[in-house]
């Protein structure tokens, strides 16, 4: 089961790299947060860019891994969330990422 989670995480990171997402950061949450085992943060260059990345991830998950991911914030948002079950992806416009500081929130204990 853990191997499937790692494969899912690695697949999403590969998709992010293919679409030239920036500042990709994957964090293991297993056992710390009940909603997912991994969270991935990445930035795009514009709202259209993060929208494109979010759509691409969702389509690739559906076609390649037969995984239906929920996507929130696709229409003109500075922050898009892709919920792939065991892996949550946060896509940000760089200014929104800096302002929200979700990574810092998750690393503080």
C-alpha positions as CSV (number, residue, x, y, z in Angstrom):
1,X,0.0,0.0,0.0
2,X,2.8,2.5,0.9
3,X,4.4,1.7,-2.5
4,X,1.2,2.8,-4.3
5,X,1.3,6.1,-2.4
6,X,4.9,6.7,-3.3
7,X,4.1,5.8,-7.0
8,X,1.2,8.3,-6.9
9,X,3.5,11.0,-5.4
10,X,6.3,10.4,-7.9
11,X,3.8,10.4,-10.8
12,X,2.4,13.8,-9.7
13,X,5.9,15.2,-9.3
14,X,6.8,14.0,-12.8
15,X,3.7,15.8,-14.2
16,X,4.7,19.0,-12.4
17,X,8.2,18.8,-13.8
18,X,6.8,18.1,-17.3
19,X,4.6,21.3,-17.1
20,X,7.6,23.3,-15.8
21,X,6.1,24.0,-12.3
22,X,8.6,25.8,-10.1
23,X,9.7,25.3,-6.5
24,X,8.3,21.8,-6.2
25,X,8.3,20.6,-2.5
26,X,7.0,17.2,-1.4
27,X,6.3,16.6,2.2
28,X,5.5,13.3,3.9
29,X,2.5,13.6,6.3
30,X,1.8,10.0,7.0
31,X,0.7,9.6,10.6
32,X,0.7,13.3,11.3
33,X,-2.3,14.5,9.3
34,X,-5.3,12.2,8.7
35,X,-6.3,13.7,5.3
36,X,-3.3,12.6,3.2
37,X,0.0,10.8,3.3
38,X,1.8,13.3,1.1
39,X,1.4,17.0,0.3
40,X,3.1,18.6,-2.7
41,X,3.5,22.4,-3.1
42,X,4.4,24.0,-6.4
43,X,4.3,27.4,-8.1
44,X,3.4,28.5,-11.6
45,X,4.1,31.7,-13.4
46,X,0.6,32.9,-13.7
47,X,-3.0,32.0,-12.9
48,X,-3.4,30.5,-16.4
49,X,-0.2,28.5,-15.9
50,X,-1.4,27.0,-12.6
51,X,-4.8,26.3,-14.1
52,X,-3.1,24.4,-17.0
53,X,-0.9,22.5,-14.6
54,X,-3.9,21.5,-12.4
55,X,-5.9,20.4,-15.4
56,X,-2.9,18.4,-16.7
57,X,-2.4,16.6,-13.4
58,X,-6.1,15.7,-13.2
59,X,-6.2,14.4,-16.7
60,X,-2.9,12.4,-16.4
61,X,-4.1,10.8,-13.2
62,X,-7.4,9.8,-14.8
63,X,-5.8,8.4,-18.0
64,X,-2.6,6.9,-16.7
65,X,-3.5,5.7,-13.2
66,X,-7.3,5.5,-13.4
67,X,-7.5,7.9,-10.4
68,X,-10.2,10.5,-10.3
69,X,-8.8,13.6,-8.6
70,X,-10.9,16.4,-7.2
71,X,-9.7,19.9,-8.3
72,X,-10.7,23.1,-6.7
73,X,-9.9,26.7,-7.7
74,X,-9.5,26.2,-11.5
75,X,-11.3,29.4,-12.6
76,X,-8.9,32.3,-12.2
77,X,-7.6,31.5,-8.8
78,X,-4.1,32.1,-7.3
79,X,-4.3,28.8,-5.5
80,X,-5.5,25.5,-6.9
81,X,-5.9,22.3,-4.9
82,X,-5.7,18.8,-6.5
83,X,-6.9,16.1,-4.2
84,X,-5.7,12.7,-5.4
85,X,-6.6,10.8,-2.2
86,X,-3.3,10.0,-0.5
87,X,-1.6,13.0,-2.2
88,X,-2.8,16.6,-2.0
89,X,-1.3,19.1,-4.4
90,X,-1.3,22.9,-3.8
91,X,-0.5,25.0,-6.9
92,X,0.2,28.6,-6.2
93,X,0.9,31.9,-8.0
94,X,4.2,32.8,-6.3
95,X,2.8,35.8,-4.4
96,X,-0.1,33.7,-3.0
97,X,2.3,31.0,-1.9
98,X,4.4,33.5,0.0
99,X,1.4,35.2,1.5
100,X,-0.4,32.0,2.7
101,X,2.8,30.2,3.9
102,X,1.1,26.8,4.2
103,X,4.4,25.0,4.0
104,X,5.6,26.8,7.2
105,X,2.3,25.9,8.9
106,X,2.8,22.2,8.2
107,X,6.5,22.1,9.2
108,X,5.8,23.8,12.6
109,X,5.0,21.4,15.4
